[in-house]
Amino acid sequence: MSALLTVAYNRQEPSPELVERLAEHLMIGGLAVVPTDTVYALIGDATAEPAARAIFRLKNRPEDCALPIFVDEAGSLERWYIHLLPKYRSLTDTFWPGALTLVLPVWPGFYLQVGGDGKSVGVRATLEPIIYKVMRKANRYIYATSANPAGADPQTCDIAAWLKNSANGQILWLKPENGFTPGKVSSVVDLTGTVPQVTRVGAISAERLKKALPDLRINP
């Protein structure tokens, strides 16, 4: 049996049965490839260490390079010990849900299995219905890394060839019935230092980011 199981679905209105199936799959440590408002993402339960290890292994990603996560909304960050200063809320108010990843400091008690130095995590809220519904169903944050090996282009990665012989058990690949064309990756803003910095310009331009937060330093 192939490690990659393709599931066609209605992207705008995923069925409750599919949401439940995906939530259960993730909660037992499974992985899935799903479309997002940027590129395909490789997702898993962010509280599950086996899922984190599998993603690092599949992507050949160094474990000191923390995995980003999807969140449902800015208001839930503190419940997971992730700190967003009020002075930076203009970014989430303007661009969330959307293609903006924020690197934020975490407090003692943070236990999501993201790797890295344990001091920060990249987070973003997405417009993608299946991801939002699964997070609410499972009451979990989920990994938000792009579905490609480290260093590969997520817009052109041959996902089927990459994952078909995975030794990580079955991976669900949710493919929209009407097709999916990957777009630009998310833009990234690092808010862990004394000066907020744009570290990657993607789907959201530096000009738009700076308009929302004039103190931003552009350092792509």
C-alpha positions in Angstrom: 0.0 0.0 0.0 1.2 3.5 -0.9 2.2 5.7 2.0 0.3 8.5 0.4 -3.5 8.4 0.3 -5.2 11.0 -2.0 -8.6 12.3 -0.9 -10.5 14.7 -3.2 -12.7 17.2 -1.4 -14.7 20.4 -1.6 -12.2 23.0 -0.6 -14.6 25.7 0.3 -17.0 23.5 2.3 -15.2 20.4 3.6 -17.7 17.9 4.9 -18.0 17.3 8.7 -17.0 13.7 8.0 -13.8 14.7 6.4 -13.0 17.2 9.2 -13.5 14.4 11.8 -11.5 12.0 9.8 -8.6 14.4 9.5 -8.7 15.4 13.1 -8.6 11.8 14.3 -5.8 11.1 11.9 -3.7 14.0 13.3 -4.5 13.2 16.9 -3.0 9.7 16.6 0.2 11.2 15.3 -0.6 11.0 11.5 0.5 13.6 9.0 -1.4 15.2 6.1 -0.8 17.4 3.1 -3.4 20.1 2.7 -3.7 23.3 0.5 -3.5 26.6 2.2 -3.9 30.3 1.2 -0.2 30.1 0.2 1.2 26.7 -0.8 0.6 23.0 0.2 1.4 22.4 3.9 2.5 19.3 5.7 0.5 19.3 8.9 0.5 17.3 12.1 -0.6 17.7 15.7 1.7 20.3 17.3 1.5 18.6 20.7 2.7 15.2 19.3 6.5 14.7 19.4 6.3 11.7 17.0 4.7 13.9 14.4 7.4 16.5 14.9 10.1 13.9 14.5 8.5 12.6 11.3 8.2 16.0 9.8 11.9 16.9 10.5 12.9 13.5 9.0 10.7 13.8 5.9 11.8 17.3 5.1 15.4 16.7 6.1 15.1 19.8 8.2 17.5 20.5 11.0 15.8 20.2 14.4 17.3 23.5 15.5 15.1 25.1 12.8 11.8 25.3 14.7 8.6 24.2 12.9 6.0 26.9 12.5 2.4 26.3 13.5 -1.1 27.3 12.5 -3.3 29.1 15.1 -7.0 29.8 15.0 -6.8 33.4 16.1 -4.6 35.9 17.9 -6.8 35.7 21.0 -5.9 32.1 21.7 -2.1 32.6 21.7 -1.7 33.2 25.5 -3.5 30.0 26.3 -0.6 28.2 24.6 2.0 30.4 26.3 2.8 32.4 23.2 3.3 36.1 23.7 2.1 38.8 21.3 2.7 42.4 22.6 -0.3 44.7 22.2 1.8 47.2 20.2 2.2 44.5 17.5 -1.5 43.7 17.2 -1.8 46.0 14.2 -0.2 43.2 12.2 -2.7 40.5 13.3 -5.6 42.9 13.0 -4.5 43.8 9.4 -3.2 40.5 8.0 -4.8 37.6 10.0 -6.1 35.3 8.8 -3.7 35.5 5.9 -0.2 35.0 4.6 1.7 36.5 7.5 3.9 34.4 9.8 5.0 36.0 13.1 7.9 34.7 15.0 6.9 35.3 18.7 8.6 34.6 22.1 7.1 31.9 24.3 6.7 31.8 28.0 7.7 29.1 30.5 5.1 26.4 30.2 5.2 26.3 26.4 5.0 22.6 25.5 4.3 22.4 21.7 6.8 20.1 20.0 8.3 22.5 17.5 12.1 22.0 17.9 14.4 25.0 17.8 15.7 26.6 21.0 12.4 26.6 22.8 12.4 30.4 23.1 10.2 31.3 20.1 7.8 29.9 17.5 6.5 31.0 14.1 2.7 31.3 14.0 0.1 32.3 11.5 -3.7 32.1 11.1 -4.9 30.9 7.7 -8.1 31.4 5.6 -8.1 27.7 4.7 -11.5 26.2 5.9 -10.2 22.6 6.5 -7.4 23.8 8.7 -9.5 26.1 10.8 -12.2 23.5 11.2 -9.7 20.8 12.2 -8.1 23.0 14.8 -11.4 23.7 16.3 -12.5 20.1 16.2 -9.3 18.8 17.8 -8.7 21.8 20.1 -5.1 21.7 18.9 -2.6 23.9 17.0 -1.1 22.1 14.0 2.2 22.4 12.2 2.3 24.8 9.3 5.4 23.9 7.4 5.4 23.8 3.6 5.1 20.4 1.9 8.5 20.0 0.4 12.0 18.9 1.4 14.1 21.5 3.0 15.5 23.8 0.3 13.1 22.7 -2.4 10.6 25.1 -4.0 7.2 24.6 -2.5 5.5 25.9 -5.7 7.1 23.2 -7.9 7.7 20.3 -5.5 6.5 16.9 -6.8 4.7 15.9 -3.7 3.7 12.4 -4.9 7.3 11.5 -5.8 8.6 12.9 -2.5 6.2 11.1 -0.2 5.1 7.9 -2.1 7.6 5.7 -0.3 7.5 7.4 3.1 8.2 5.1 6.0 6.1 7.2 8.3 2.8 5.3 7.8 0.0 6.6 5.8 -0.1 10.3 4.9 -3.4 11.9 3.7 -3.2 14.2 0.8 -6.2 16.4 0.5 -6.6 17.6 -3.1 -9.4 20.1 -3.9 -11.9 18.8 -6.5 -11.4 22.0 -8.6 -7.6 21.8 -8.5 -5.0 23.9 -6.6 -2.2 26.2 -7.8 0.3 27.0 -5.1 1.0 30.8 -4.6 3.7 32.7 -2.8 4.9 31.6 0.6 3.9 33.7 3.6 5.8 36.8 4.6 7.7 36.5 7.9 8.1 39.1 10.7 10.3 38.4 13.7 8.9 40.0 16.8 11.4 38.5 19.3 13.9 41.3 19.4 13.8 44.9 20.4 13.2 46.0 16.8 10.6 44.1 14.7 12.1 42.8 11.5 10.8 41.5 8.2 12.9 38.4 7.6 11.1 37.1 4.5 9.0 39.0 1.9 6.4 36.6 0.4 2.7 37.1 -0.4 2.5 40.3 1.6 4.8 43.1 0.4 7.3 44.9 2.7 5.4 48.2 1.9 2.1 46.8 3.2 3.7 45.4 6.3 5.5 48.7 7.1 2.2 50.6 6.6 0.6 48.5 9.3 3.7 48.8 11.6 5.9 51.7 10.7 8.7 50.7 13.1 9.4 47.6 11.0 12.9 47.0 9.8 13.1 45.4 6.4 15.8 42.6 6.5 14.8 39.9 4.0 
